[in-house]
Amino acid sequence: MGWDYALLWLTVLPFEITAAGITIEFWRDDINIGVWVAVFLSILIVVQVFGVKGYGEVEFVLGLIKVIAVTGFIIFGIIVNCGGVPTDDRGYIGARYWHDPGAFRNGFKGFASVFVTAAFAFGGTELVGLAAAEATDPRKSLPTATRQVFWRIATFYVLSLFIVGLILPSDSEALLGASGANTKSSPFVLAIQEAGVKGLPSVFNAVITISVLSVANSCTYGSTRTMQALGVRHMGPKFLTYIDKKGRPLWCIVIQMAFGLLAFIGESGKSSTVFTWLLSLSGLSFLFTWGSICLSHIRFRAGWKAQGHSLDELPYRASFGVVGSMIGFLLACAALIATFYVSLFVSVPRRAVVRPSLTLRSFPLQPIGASPDAEVFFQGYLAAVVVIALYVGWKIKTRGSGGLFVRASQMDLDTGIRHFDMEPVDHGRRKQSLATMPKRLLQAFV
């Protein structure tokens, strides 16, 4: 799973850089996209010069901008829904679009067909655990960060998309032509345009550009730290373990930036085919990653108990414990099963569109209920093949060492452990009062 996770971020980077370039075409379509690819890739290289501190500072600034923008959109959406925008002649909307044309299209198949897309959108939420390895005091920072992730997802993902569903019909012609990073067809931009508000679409398009760059920044952090860790555990080439005096895994950064050069494939006539297969390696991989994280936590707690340790020895405990990980693992498995089903029988584009001038309707589709198609299936489920190949390859290399799994009583729970003065830890809980509420609300999102 380690190499699958590293490969995931390696392949996402060129797509995100291309997507950032495409967002600029909202304002200027007379400049070759290769120019913007070079500009954004150069910016990412400069950020890497400052190491983890640069990553953290950039993410803080970009995150703050996104928080302000999405909060503003939620407020704007509520006003639009209540008929409070003078330029919008639809009046009070309420739940009208949830009934006609409906919030869910094509039944279960339509619902299950977006699992991979949703997983791709949620990708990166697990980076908080990866960053904990470089945190000065993970006992304090990790509980705070994990709570922030939950509230960010609940508010900025679920709530914002719910608002979009209320004020933009699901059968919008512009939505039917949406593709890839085409922000001219972004539901957020379309919802603003539908209300007839001038200027605001450009503002939110700028936020989308910032969001895409934020993901690209996360790509460089996630892949480089994962590859370096794999090298340390002798699961990768030894040169990956090199870290300079400032704590930067230089060779891992070089590899990541080299993958970023794939973004220039956007200039090729075969770019849509290339990006389709790149994305087929990433979207589903997030489901495997989250499932393996939950399973690892379940197995870790079993090993911790089997070797005579108590929960009081842990500096941080997951809020929902093993039960929460079990639920998460089962949900990940259910999503993988549903994705396998829709990869066989549900409408899937044969080509990924990376140009605003094109639409998904420009390419042949597999109609819902059609016979299985090998190319379409692997475009949706290629990541599973990669995971199996990596697992089998590792077992062959190690000649089956360790068997299928390690027994709880034989787990190595000491290698790489960071020792702290085990004083009582409140696990991030603070005294709550009305006076501290504003500060606590702000810290939940920023």
Salt bridges, closest charged atoms under 4 A:
GLU25 OE2 - ARG355 NH1 3.34
ASP30 OD1 - ARG28 NE 2.78
ASP88 OD2 - ARG90 NH2 2.75
GLU134 OE2 - ARG225 NE 2.97
ASP137 OD1 - ARG139 NE 3.85
GLU173 OE1 - ARG361 NH1 3.84
ASP244 OD2 - ARG248 NE 2.75
GLU267 OE2 - ARG355 NH2 3.67
GLU313 OE1 - HIS309 ND1 3.19
ASP373 OD2 - ARG350 NH2 3.19
GLU375 OE1 - ARG350 NH1 3.43
GLU375 OE2 - ARG351 NH1 3.04
